[in-house]
Amino acid sequence: MAADKCLLRLTGAAWTRLSASLESEAITVTNVGQKWKVRLESVDGLRRSALAVALGFVGVVTLFVGGAAVADPGGWTGIGGTAIVVLGMLGLSVLGLYRPGAALVVLAVVACAPLAFGVWSLVDYGAVHAWEDTHGPLSLVLVAALCAPAAVAGLSRPRAAGYFILTVSVVPLLLAAVGAASDLYEPLLGGLLLAPLIVSGVMFLLSGRQQGQPHPSAPLPGNPVLR
């Protein structure tokens, strides 16, 4: 009898802790949603359009590349690799929503990876092409995974996000184009594929430029208004 009461108490305590944990997670998700809504309502249409273009492109890339990775190589390698990339992208996006400056600093450090691919393509384009044929388009995945959080941070820091997106998407392509020599058409096709990100970066820059322009203000009290 005493053992049954002890088991019931332990079960009740476990359910209480589980309920509290689920409630805390629900509150966290709600807070993120409210923060997202407030941030979107406080920015101009150009910035929202740039975010939509970038996230739409990244979503399509994630679906196609993630689906291909789950099918081949499949198993824990494909599923685990896809999950790591998606969770990392989501984590950096939340950081970009709450701490855009810190997120851009972290992204700038991680951006060494796609830039390193660009340098490798410049030095030995054939080796990079053969490696990606075997292991998948890692350079594209890195660019997409970095540009999505940068676009979220661009809601608050449009100019910095625009420069970052353009640097990460254009510089590796230019390096690959120089290294490809006679196979120039392949980097050009990659440039066409990344066109939505380039457009998004330009839109963020234009939004930042509009934000930095002075706006006419009302005359100070007591000062004559020239006509």
Secondary structure as UniProt FT lines:
FT   HELIX           2..41
FT   HELIX           45..71
FT   TURN            72..73
FT   HELIX           75..98
FT   HELIX           100..110
FT   HELIX           112..123
FT   HELIX           125..135
FT   HELIX           138..153
FT   TURN            154..156
FT   HELIX           158..180
FT   HELIX           181..183
FT   HELIX           185..193
FT   HELIX           195..212
FT   TURN            221..222
//
